[in-house]
Amino acid sequence: MSLLRKKAALGVSLILVLSLIAAACGDDAEEETATTAAAEVTTTAAAPATTAAASADEEPAPDDDMAEDDGMMEEDAAGPKRGGDLIFARHRDNTTLDPGAAVETDTIYVLDHIFETLFATSADGASVDPWLASEFEVSDDGKSWTVTLREGVEFSNGQPMTSADVKFSIQRAIDEAAFGFLLSAIESIETPDDMTVVFNTSFPWAPFLADLSVWAAAIMPADYAGMSAEEFFENPIGTGPFLFDEWVPGEYIRLVRNDNYWQEGKPYVDSVTWTQVPDDNTRILQLEGGQAHIAQNVPLNLLDSLNEKEGITATTFPATTVYWVSFNTTIEPFNDRHVRRAIAYAIEQDAIANAALFGHGGPACSVISPAVPYHDPDTPCLESNMDLARAELAQSSVPDGFSAEYLVGDQSPNLPIVEIIQGQLAPLGIDISIRTIDPGQLYSTIFVFDYEIAFTGWTMDIPDPDQKISFMFDPELGGGDSYSTGYNNPEMIELVRAGQTTFENADRAQIYADIQALNAEEVPFIPLVVLDAPFAWSDSVKGLWVNPVGKRHLEDVWLDE
Amino acid sequence: MALRYFLRRLLRMIPVILGMTIIVFFMIHLVPGDPARTLLGPRAPAEVIEAFNLRWGFDRPLHEQFLSFLGGLLQGDLGTSMSYNVPTTELVTGRFTPTLLLLAISGLFAMVISLPLAVVAALREERTPDHVVRVIPMVGLGLPAFWVGILLLTFVALRVEWLPVGGYGATWPDRLIAMILPGLTVAIGIAPFTIRSLRSSLIEVMEADYIATARAKGLAGVRVLWAHGLRNAVIPTVTVLGVNLGWLVGNTLIVEKVFALPGLGALMIDAVLERDFPVVQGLALIFGLLVVLVNLLADVVRASLDPRVQLS
């Protein structure tokens, strides 16, 4: 009896201890949420061009299947092959099939293939292009957007897409979606005819089209095609290139070709299966063993050696992720801009990029990544200079230095970066102690201001800087106390709001350039590095590209096996 | 008699489980971390976070949350997974098979490895084979399972066509094949215990009077070893396996992750990292129950192997 208890107690405590260890350690592969999914949110400007060139070079002989499917490939007979089952290995599973409930990138990237949006981020991430829409017009007062729908778009059940479906979907997103707040500028939606939708916003809203490209604004049949919401999301119907086939949680999710897809001839592969392979090494081994075609979240340190293996390409796509030092400006000495500037002068971004990112990604100067519209390459950053750092600190409230705690999520590649900074600040008399935290818990800690300095960053969901900029610099509108720094600068706030209501491109670019410059001067955030998204794939995979907001467009991928 | 014993043991599990429930609930809630922020990310606006907390009852005091958890538990309801938005019981059911399969195959492999080695060591006590058997498997104890797993994948799975590089098959034969390397990984970790325990009890048993009697009756050496020696020597080993089950389950967490098996362990890790409280609570409870039940089972097996053990 007592023996039994002892044994049971032993078992239970072991389990608890292990779970706590798991909680404490986090994991490289562990990702948090859509926003922070640093490594995997990716992209490429150059990719479509390069892959297109590559496929032109090594086109296979046309095969019979293809010849029969006339008109499907406009590239000519040497175009992509049809067929095959694509296996995509990733570290985590979907959590839902409902774009309204989805908040986390890996779920979103699958749903992107079932549902589509009216507008979509371009391949280079620089613009938002019509997707399920064909054209749009904005009224002179900037408060009314007339969107014409693309002809010939059908849902996977064969039902044509109409303005009623769009109205239903967008209204649902506003009312129910976790990211519906992006659409909160919309006051009313009108449907003058089947192919036209008019969105009226309550104020002029420049990022509107980018906001419509968010996954939460996915178009689905009105009234869930007559089903209950629950029924509908068990077997969702969208306009995407693939339709839902099977989901075994923890194992895989499989989509199959949508024969009603509006892009003639696409998708090329018969099915896509996303498998969950949590261990980084196992994912790579599966690729080597031919069990997976594409692996994401490849550790940066393994990328080059993997690329040298025969039959495998391992590289990064440009992404929107920027990491920075952020300060709790509500407490001393971080409310003193001289202190922040001294730290900015002391940090050497190049060293960090080389040592921690293994050459993938680069030093950051602006808070807006180069892959995002309105990035200003001429942002006047505080260049690394120890003399200026000392001079700056001498003017501050703590001329002889101080001790501070640096909060960091325990996740690759954060820790080495923070350790380098620790070393770079030591000569100033700034004594940094590092406090690691389970990566998923970083935000709940900084959101209650339980930190002094933190390692944070941002990955974009949409190709417009406003979502991030207002969150970082507008303590009220962004709703996050300026990303939990408490930074509150009226000049900055005015710029942020001007950015939201200015439509003229050049004017908007100037506003965001001013914002980037002001941050460089005041440094509530010290940009450190820009992170690219690492992927590896087998040579049989053709046409893979990922844009800067991480969209994969697997309808363009074909298999040469 | 045996049935009454069984029922009594089951009744005694109730306070154990209750205690376990309390510890599990409060520990996971006391670990720093806010599930709303974890799941919704830094960009989620305050209203969304609030709505989330309201929906999952995190706005209520902890003891109230505990009572409602306990209330649900009594009705067999483990709550709803916050990240998957499906009942925890439903989520867990699908994950049982890979874990149980892994445990069973690991146990089997551990025995297959242990039996011959322990016999050789015991029969050659204090000679070279004994020393080799006592030292080499200890290496297995020192090797972390995730590393052994990766080595097996790299040097075996990549080279042997019919072995998958991780993953769980769609058909039963595939699944059994998929379990070979993970099972071996776990077995390498547990074999040192079972080999040592079996060896020492075998040495002890082989000196017992009834072995001398059996030999005196003129029974063949193999039969003496098998029917009289091993049958008695294996009894403490069953207990060792039972006691170590908690550890074994802990090891499967890691092994499932390395081999991409969709088992309970992999689910547990995800749930802990995502602060999916209902799933963590449910799984810890299930693991606890598993440990308690297997210990009970070990006692029953022991009793059936050894008539001297009384089930009372």
Interface residues (C-beta under 8 A of the other chain):
Chain A: M1 L4 R5 K7 A8 A9 L10 G11 V12 S13 L14 I15 L16 L18 S19 L20 A22 A23 G26 D27 E30 E32 T33 A34 T35 T36 R92 D93 T95 T96 A101 V103 E104 A178 F179 F181 V248 P249 G250 E251 T275 Q276 V277 P278 D279 N281 T282 L285 Q286 E288 G289 Q291 I437 D438 G440 Q441 Y443 S444 T445 F447 T456 D461 Q467 F471 G479 G480 Y483
Chain B: R9 R12 M13 V16 M20 I23 V24 M27 I28 V31 P32 G33 D34 A36 R37 T38 L39 L40 G41 P42 R43 A44 P45 A46 E47 V48 S83 Y84 N85 V86 L91 G94 R95 F146 I150 L153 T154 A157 L158 P164 V165 G166 G167 Y168 G242 V243 L245 G246 W247 V249 G250 L253 K257 V258 F259 A260 P262 G263 A266 L267 M268 I269 D270 V272 L273 E274 R275 V280 A284 F287 G288 L290 V291 V292 N295 L296 D299
